[in-house]
Amino acid sequence: MMSIEDDDSNSSGSEEDGFFDAVESFADVCDETTNEVITKKTGVVNNNSNDDIDEPGSAIRQLSHRSSGSASMMALIEEASQPDYKTHVCSTNTVDPARAPSESPKVVVSEKSATKLESMLESNLEKVRGAKSFIISSKEELLSRRNSNKSAERDTRVSDGSNESETVAAASSEHTPPRKIGLGKISRRRQLPSKVEAAKARNEIPVTNQRQKNGEQSMLLLYTALHAHQGPIWCMKFSSDNKYLATAGEDQRILIWEVLSESSTEGGYSQSDHDELLRQGPNDDDTPPLGLEIQLLSREPVMVFEEHCADIIDFSWSASNFLLSASLDKTVRLWHVTRPSSMHIFHHADLVTSVDFHPQEDSLFLSGGFDRKLRIWSIPDGRVVDWAQTPDIVTSAKFTPSGMFVVAGLINGLVYLYSTEGMRYYTQISCRNRHGKNREGRKVTGLSFVVNHDIPTNNPEQKINALRLSEQLLVTTNDSRIRLFGLDDYCMISKYKGLVNTSMQIKAHFSDSGSSIICGSEVGNICMWNTSTNQPNTANIPSPQFNKGNLSYNRNNVFSYFQACDASDTNTTPIVTEALFAPTISAKNAVLGSNLFPTIKNIHNVNYDFSTAMIVSSDYDGTIRVFVRKSCFDAMIFASGPEGFEED
């Protein structure tokens, strides 16, 4: 007899009901079919002279179609239906051709064979009826036990003060008819916990990995500066010495935040700093947040500049902590963190969209804007020393890391390169799709560079040339694409997909190591790509590959993203306007200065890439957020063990 057990405590009772109903229905079929066969076999013996007798074996074929039955019983029936069976005498009358074709020949079955067959069928019928009665009694016992358990649970909920509607719903579910399922196909489906439900810390945000298995699983939200700006934040940038973070936007203010060193990160953020935790799952007060002791930025800005009279849309820091700001008020202003007001104003003929310090000489800077001109300014002289006319509006402009070229991104999706000396046209790069609606080109919203600084030479000229050959350019455009170009041959190396950027001035940035790319999105996500994905060589960035004689590039749609803005909140606009990886040294200082891992004597003992460990983001509502990777937190916990005591 079958034994029915359910080890899954979460499986529903309807599946058990369906199983009993299916077996009971099967027993009914066997009962009905066996009675039918007995009736027909008895009719064969009692009416062996009737012309309407059935064809031999017809009842047997009906039984085989309706029920599998007992193997021994079916073998006996098949054997008894054979014409050469020694106890089965069949006399077939000769058919007259003149007779109607519908008339069947007569079959005579011996009484001994029919009696033996009938006894076997009656014995099998008793077994089927016994099994049916056992199944019915087992089902009644199970239903009785389940009803008593539900009554006890309902009494417990009422005594605990649970919601009355839940009690009524639980009581009504007892009268729900069982779900019918096929025999042998009992599905025990359980609802798997989603990524949000699996998050354990209150400040943990799940990360979605597209087309990759071993990506980041979650981020920890460390700090939220609500409405640091009144309106969208358009630009955000760390200083060259990693001591400050500048933010600005629509409210025409520049806020300077201090990036805390290891010695100044005392106390960390408090629980009150999380008035607006971005939770996409249940916010259980019993679950404590993780990592609030890790402090990257000061709680309040250390300096506020308020002289611009229109949106500020671009920044540039010098090596000596001078700051240039480009604004839609047609000016570029020069600031220093130790001065409360601007030190110089550089007027332009039209809106200024880009500004950049020369990487080798702090006395020079580049500007570009709506007047379709690129200008190189001398700060001491306060005037333009060289300029070039561009074919269209300049939406982004930068010096290359070597300082040998000026790169200008235009509103039509083209990137122009000019030699810094003399501002002569050098070449151009097309950031357009070959087909589709974006084949005419979309606005270039950002330019970024990655450089291999480990160049084995001390000769300045050789180092500059080697630096130029190792430079790679990252271009962000309003067709929701990020393209990587090599400046040695100006060919596309890779194209990154996944973000949504159709109208905003969103820029992509490299991590310090060049191993990852980060970018905001117009749907509230922060997207991250690993530049070493699908790479054929040992460098962080893959090189162009030749396929069948044609130059091809990697189409990289393997990325991770997480929700950095609450898209469900109707009072906010879920747009991440800027996202940056915190500098490597700043991330290390923040983690070590939290005093969460006192046993770690040397940060080099932690096997982790800190260039991607922490993220700072800004959004359309003026909020600044700081995140840390959960994997970084776990790596620090691991290193706090025996590895943390190792010293150089």
N, C-alpha and C positions, 0 to 999 in steps of 0.2 A: 504494500500500500504506500501511496506517496506521502511523504512528509513535507509539509510546507512551513518554511521558516523565513523570516525577514530580518536580516542583520542591519538594515539601514533604518535608523530611527527617524529619519526625516522623510521617508517615502510615504506617500499618501495612502489612505485606506481604500481609495477607489480602485487601486490596482489589484489589491487582494480580492475585493468584491468582484472585479472583472474576471479574475482567475477562477473563482468558485462558480460564477455564472457560466463561464465557458465550459468547464468540466461537467457541470450539471446538464447543460444543453447537449453535450456529447453523449451523456448517459441516456438522455431521452431518445436521441437518434438510434442508439444501439437497441434500446427497448422496443421502439416502434418497428425497426427493421427486423429484429428477431421474430417478433409476433407475426409480421407479414410473411416471413419465409415459412414459419410453421404452418400458417393458414394455407399457403399455396401448396406446400408439400402434401398436406393432408387432402387437399382438393384433388391432387394428382392421383392419389390412391383410391379415393372414393368416387372419382369421376373419370376412370380411365377409358370410358367409351364415349366421352363427350367430344364433339368436334371442335369446341372452343378452347381446347387445352393449350397452355402456353408452350412456346418453343423451349426445348431443353436448355437449362442454364440461364434463362432470362432473369429469374428472381435472384440468382447468384450474382449476375452482373450488376443488378440494381444494388445489392448489398455491398459489392466491392466499390461502387461509386459513392455510397453514402457513409460508409464507415470502414475504418481499417480492420476492426474486429480482432478476434483471436487468430493467431497464425495456424494453430492446430485445427480450429474449426473450419477455417477457409480451405485448408488442404483437404479435409474430409469432404467438404461440399464439392470442390472441384473434382475430386476422385469419383464421387458418386454420380457426377453428371456425365462422365465419359461413357460412350456407347459400348466399349468393350469391358466394362466393369462386370466381374463374374456373377454378382448377385443382382445386377441391373439388366433386365430383359426388355429390349425395345423392339417392337415389331412395327416396321414401317410399311404401310400399304402402298401398293404401286399406284402411281399417279396416272390417271387417264388424261390424255391430251385434250379430250373434249370437255373435261371439267373446267370450271372457272379457276383462274390462277390464284384467286384469293383463298381458296380452300387449302388448309394445311393438312399434312399427313398426321395420322394418329400415333400417339406415343403411349406405350404401356409400361408403367414403372412397377417393379415388384414391391410387394408389401413389406418384405424383410428390409430392403434398403431404405424405404421411407420411414419405417419404425426406428431404425438405428440413427438415421439423420435427425429425426424429431427429438430423440432422447438427448443427443448432443446439443441441439439448439436450446432445449429446455434447461439443460445444465448451465450453458453459457448465459442464458437469460437470468438465472438466479444469481450468478456472479455479478452481472451488470447491475441488477437491482440492489444487491448488497453494497456495491461500491457507491451507488447513487445515494442510498440512505446514509452511508458514512460521510459523504461529502456534505449533504444537507445538514447533518448534525454538527459537523465541524464548522460550517458557515454560521450556524446559529450561535454556537459557543463563541466564535470570534466577534460577531456583532455585539453580543451581550457584554463581553469583556471590554470592547472599545467604547460602548455607550457609558459604562461605569467609569472608565478612565476620563472621558470627556466631562462627565458630571463632576468628578473630583477636581479637574482643572478649572472648570467654570466656577465652582465654589471657592477655589483658591484665589482666582482673579477678583471675585466680588469682595472677598475678605480683605484683599490688598488694596482695595479702592480703585480698581482699574476702570476704564471707561465703559459705561453701560452699553454703548453701541458695539464694542468689541464682543461683549457677552452675547448680545442678540445675534450678531453675525456668526459666532461660533455655534450657537444653538441651531440656527437655520441651516448651517452646513451639514448637520447630522441627517437631514432629510433629503439631501441631494442624491439623486439616483446615481448608482454606480456606473462608471464608464466601462463600456463593453470593449474588450480587446480580444485579439485572436489568441488561441491556445498556443503556448510556447513562444509568444512574442510579448512577454510582460516587460514593459519599459520602466525602469526605475530612474526617472530623470530627477536630478537634484539641481537647484539653482546655484551655479557657481558664483562665488563672491567676485564682484567686479574689482577693478583696480582701486576705485575710490573706497569701497568697503574694506579692501585689504590694507589701506593706509592706517597705520597705528598711531602716529603722532598727530596732534591736532593741527600742526602747521605743515603737514606733509602733503605734497601735491603730486599726483601720479604723472608719470611721463609716458607718452605714447611713442613707441618705436615703429617706424615704417620700414618694412622689408629688412629688418635686422633682428637677430635673436638675443644678442648679448649687450644690448644698449642699457642706458641709464634707466632705473626703475622709478625713481621719485626724487623730488627736490624738497628742500626745507626752506620755508619762508621765514627769514630771520627778522626782518624789519620792514615796516610800512610807514613812510612819511606821507600822510594823507594831505592832499592839496598843498604840497610844498610850493606850487605855483598856481596862480589863478588862471587856469586855462591850459591848453596843450603845452607840453615840453617838446621843443623842436630839436634841441641839440644837447649833447652831454659828452664830456670828455675828461679823461684823467690827465694830470700834468705829466711832464716828461720825467720828473723825479718821483712820481707816484705818491706825492704827498697831498694832492688836492684833487677834487672833482668839481668841475664847473657845469652848471645846468642853466638853461635859459629857454624862453619860449614866447608865447603870445602876450604874456603880462609885462614884457619889456624889461624885466629884471634879470640880473645875473646873480646866481647864488653860488658861493664858493664853500664847499664842504671839505672838512679835513678828513683825510684818510688816516686812520689811527695806526700808530706803530705798535709794536709788541708791548712796549713799556707803558703805553697810554690806554690800552684796552682793559680797563678795570670795571668790573661790575656787569658789563654787557647791557643788553636791552632788558627792560622790565616787562612784566606781563601787560601793563597798561599800554605798551607800544603796539599791541595787537588789537586795537579797537575794531579794525576791519580786516579780519583774517579771511583770505580768499579760500574758502572751503567749497569744494564741489561735492563733498560727502557729508555724512553726519558729523556734527560738531559736538562731540561728547566732552563735557566739562571734566569728566573723570580721567580723560586721557591727556597727560601733560604734553606740552610742546617740547620739541628737541632743539638744542643748539642756540637758545636765546642768549646764552653768554658770549657767543661769537659776535663781535662788534667790528664792523668794517668802517663805517662812517660816523662822524659826529652827529649827535642828536639834533643840533641846530647848525645852520650855516655860520661860518666864521666871518664871512664878509658878504655884503649885499651891494651891488652896483645898480643904480637906477638913473641913467642918463639917456638911454635910447628912448625914442618916441614911436617906435614901431616894433614889429616882431623881430626877434633875434634868431637867426637860423643857422649860424655856423660859428665854430670856435677854432682857435689854434693856440697851442702853448709853445713857448720857447724853452730852451734848456735852462734858462735862468728865471723861470716862473713869470715871465711876461705873458699876458693874454691878449689876443686879438679877437674882436667880436664883429661879425658881419650882420647888418640889419637891413630891413626893408625901408628904413628911413634914409637910405642912400649914403650911409656913412660906415666907416670902419673905425673902431675906437681901440686904443691901446690902454691896457690896465696892468696893474701889478698888485699882488695879494697884500702888500704892505701899505698901499695907497688907497684912500677912501674914494677917490675920484679918478676919472680918466686922465691919462698923461698926454694924449694927442688924439686929434680927430682927423681922419682922412676922408675928404668929401669925394663923391662920385656923381656922375651924370644921371645914373638910374639906379634901380634897386640892386643891392649887392647880395649875391647868393653864396659866395664862397670866399674863404680866406685861408692862407697857409703860410707859416714861417718857412724860410729857406732852411733845409736840414743842416747845412754847414755854416751858414752865416746868419746870426740872429738879427743883423741890421737890415735884412731884406725880407720882404714878404710878397705874396702873390694874391691878387684879388680878381674876381670875375663876376659878371652879372648880366642884367637885362640889356645893357648897351652893346653886347656882343664884342666886348674887348677884354683881353687879358692884360693886366698891368703888373709890373714888378716895381715895388715901391722901395725907396730908401728911407728908413725910419729917422736917422739923424737929420737928413735933409728935408724930410717931409714932402717929397715929390716923387713923380714917376721917373724911373731911370730907363725903362724899356716897356714896350707894349706890342700887342699883335691883335689884328682883327680876325674874328672867328666867323664862320658862315651862318651861325644861328646863336640863339640865347645860350649863355653858359649857365648850366645848372649845378655843376660841381667842378672844382679845379684844385689840383695839388701838384707839388713838386714830387719827382721820383726820389726815393731814399738816397740815391747818389747825388742828387741835385743837378744832374746834367740835363734833365728834360722837365718840361712843364706839360702836364696832362690835363685836358679840358673835356669834360663830359657835356654834351649838348642836349637840347630839348628834343632833337629828332632821333636820338639813339646812336649817334656817332661819337667816337672818342678821338680827339685830335692831339697829336704830340708835337711840341715845339722845342727846339734846342734853347736852353736857358740863355746862352750867350748869343745875343743878337735877336732872340725870339723869332728864329726862322722856322718855317714849317718843315716838319720832318716826316711824319707819316700819319695815317689814320687807321682806326679799328672800327669795324661795324658791329654793333650789338643789336642786330635785327634777326628775326626769324626768316627763314627762306619762304615759308608758306604761312597762310592763315591771316587773321585780322591784324596781327602785329608785324607784318612783313615790312611796313613802312617805317617802323621804329617808334619806340616810346622813350619818354624822358629818362635820362641818366640821373639817378637820385643819389648815388654815392660812389666814391672811389676809395680803395684801400689797398695797402701794399703789404707783402710779406717778403722778408729778406733773410738770407743766410749770412749772419754776421761773423761766423767762424771762417774767416778767409785767411789762409796761411801765408801772409805776406806783410811786410812792414813798409814797403814802398807805397807812398800815398797814391801815385798815379796808377800803379798796378792794382791797388786795392779798390780804387774807384771803378776801374774797368771791370774787375772781377765782381764788384758789387752790382754793377749794371747788368751783367749777364745772369746774375742770380735773382734779380728782381722779378716779382710776379704781381700782376695787377688784378684786383677783384672789382668788378663793375656790377652795381645794382641798378636795375631798370624797372620802369613801371609796367612791364609785361609779366611781373611776378617771377622773374628769373635773376639768377646771380651767375655771372660768367667769370672764369679765371683765365687770364692770358699770361703768357710768358713774354717778357720784354727782351728776350734774346732773339726771338724770331717773330714776335707779335702774333702768334697763332693761339687759338683757343685751346686750353688744356682740359677744361671741364665746365659743365653747365649744371647748376644746382637748382632743383625744383622743390616745391613744398610750401613756400610762403605765399601770402596774398598781399600784393603790393601793386595796386592799379592807379592810385592817384596821389598818395602821400609821399613825403620826402624821407622815406625810410632807407637806412644804410646798413649794409652788412660789414662785419668787422672780423679780423683774425684774432685768435688768441696769441699770447706772446710767443709760444713755441711754433705757431703756424699749423698746429695739428687739428684745429677745429675752426669752424666759421659759425658766427651767431648773427641773428637778424630778428627784428621785430616783425609784426604782421598786423594787417588791418582787421583781423578777426580775434585779436586778443591773445594770440599765441606767441611764444618765443621759440624759434626754430634753430636747430643746431645740426651741423653736418661735420662728419669726420673726414678731413681731407685725405687721409691715408686709405680710405675705402677704395678697393679695386686698383690700388696702385701697383705698377709693375716693377718699380725700382725701390731703392732704399731711402729716398728723400721723403719728406713729409708730404710734398705735393707731387702728384703724378705728372709725368711728362707726356707730350703728345705721342700717340701710337700710330704706326703705319699699318694700314689694312688694305691689302690688294693694291698697293701702290698709291692709295689716296690717303691724305692726312685726315685722321679722325680724332675725336675727343670723347672723353668720358661723359656720359649722361648720368649724373649722380642724383637719383631720387631716393637714396637711402638716408634717412634723417630721423631726428627725434624732435618732439615738441611737447610743450606743456602750457596749460592755461595760466597766463600771468595776470589777466584781468577777468573780472567776473562778468561773463557775457550774459548771464541771466538777470542781472540788475538793470532794470529799465531806466534808472536814473544816471547811468554812466554810459560812456561810449567805449566799447571794448577795442581799443586800438593801442598797440604797443609801438610808440613812436621811436624808441631807441632802446637798444639792448647791447650791453658791453660785458666782456669777461673782465673781472677784476685783475689787475696786474699780479704776476706770480708772487712777488715779494710781499705785496699787500695781503694776499690771501693767506700766505704762510704766517705772517705776523698776527693776523686776526684769529687764526685757529690756535696758534700757540699762546697768544695773549689771553685767551678765554679762561685759562686755568682749568679747563675740563680734562686735560691730559697731562698731569704733572709729572708722570713717569717718563715722558719723552724728553730725552736729553738733546737729541739732534734731529732736526726736521729731515735730514737726508736719509734717515732710517725709514722714513715713510715712503712706501712704494706707490706713489701717486703723482699724476700730472697736475700740479697746482695752477697751471696756467688756465685751466678750465674749471677750477673748483668752485669759484664764486661768480655770481652774475648780478649785475645792477641793471634795472630796467626803469623806464619812464613811460607814461601813458598820456592819452589825450585829455585826461582830467587833472593833470598836474601832480600825479602821485608817483613817488619814487619807492621802489621795492628792492630788497636785497635777498638773494637766494644763495644757498649752498647745496651742492650735490650730496645726496644721501650716501652715495658710494664713498665720497671723501670722508664723511663722518665715520663710516664703518671702517675705512682704512686707518683712521686715527685711533679708533678703538682697538683694532688689531695690533697696531704698533705700540700701544700702551702696555702690551704684555712684555715678554722677554726681549723683543726687538727694540723696545723703547729704552732699555738700559744700556744698549751698545753705544760706545763712544769711539770716536776716531783716534 
